[in-house]
Amino acid sequence: MSNVNEAPVLAEQWTGRPYHRKWLLDQANGLFDFFQTATINPKGGFYDLSRDGKPLKTDNPVRGIHMSARMVHCYSIGEMLGRPGAADVVDHGMRYLWRKHRDEKHGGYAWQLDDDGVLDGSKQGYGHAFVLLAAASAKTVGHPLADRMLEDITEVLNDKFWEERHGAIAEEFSQDWQPVAGYRGQNSNMHLTEALMSAYEATGEQHYLDKALSIADLIINRRAREEAFRVAEHFDEEWVVDRNYYHPNEMFRPAGTTPGHWLEWARLVMQLWALTGKQHDWMPEAASGLFYQSMLLGWDRKKGGFFYTLDWDNVPAKTFKLWWPLCEGAAAAHFLNYHQGRELNEENYRKIWNFIANHTIDKEFGGWHEEMTEDLVPSNTLFPGKGDIYHALQACLIPLFPAEGSLTKMIQEHPLSI
């Protein structure tokens, strides 16, 4: 077994094989092609797409802030790689975030808009995390609004969301910043951790990295460790786990536990370990624990894929299969492969990509199936179509680069080779 501080590239790893690398890049280009023009709403923001790549709704569709921000992030990556047309998508998204989502009266960024303006003006930690990610990514490609947005969203996060005594952010406020009491969530903090690392890489400002470390310590090193490296989703205001929490929005706040988030945290913790000088020994341990628990408890051993949720006895609860846990699993396996070189990491990396290739990639219309039944039939009970490039694109590109930081940083520092 390699020392955890080494970065072995084993000959048998797929990520070193030119064919596999070209295959991944082809999948990334297919995703870029699927979304690049069809998703542009000429009135601002982006359409959700149907299975065949057409707008699901053109008559006054709802635009969520996280979708616009994710498109900015992803096409900033495309621009960095040299993809023609990507800069136009970045500009389209940045102007919508800055001119429409930004609340000039109260500050912060509104959760949902339509053609008539603000539809839901609440201030959500989840949405603000992605605004920070968008601003940091746009800065790497020199967008003229990036510095102003980065300064603005940082001030909002610091002044409104950050709770120093816990070392994490609050979840939600009304449009005029009245607290929505009684809940703290790991999901918004997880995505903020990703965004904070990107902001640190884009600016060199240490306070971003310090906050990322604080959140990871709370949610993973303390709370997830207490649960045998299963990530609890829902907490009260004192960050005590709420095992009985229920919310009707199962897309953002599903009951029970979500193995896909264990995988996502495994990648983020290893990335944080690299960025903090590989000095926190708990991080590789936690990342391995999170990854192996998700494969042990969350992977469907009969049919493949990850169950969406488990109950607190580790029994599958919502048994349909989503695309994004597979994406996060592939990325996490790459990070663990890169730093640890264990045979089991490579085995799981191949298992996940085999499933994606055989079941998740839509060979008829392009893009990826975002949802399948337990029996692997494409379905749309939770996700209405194909609305999101973010998870799949990162899954395809992360294995093409060293696992030492965010994609934006790695693309800057390491010319792509296949």
Helices and strands as residue ranges (DSSP letters): G 14-16, H 18-36, E 63-64, H 65-81, H 86-96, I 97-101, E 112-114, E 117-120, E 123-124, H 125-140, H 146-156, I 157-161, E 162-163, E 168-169, E 172-173, E 184-185, H 186-203, H 206-216, I 217-224, H 225-226, E 234-235, H 259-275, H 282-293, I 294-298, E 321-322, H 323-340, H 343-355, I 356-360, E 371-372, H 390-397, G 398-400, H 407-413
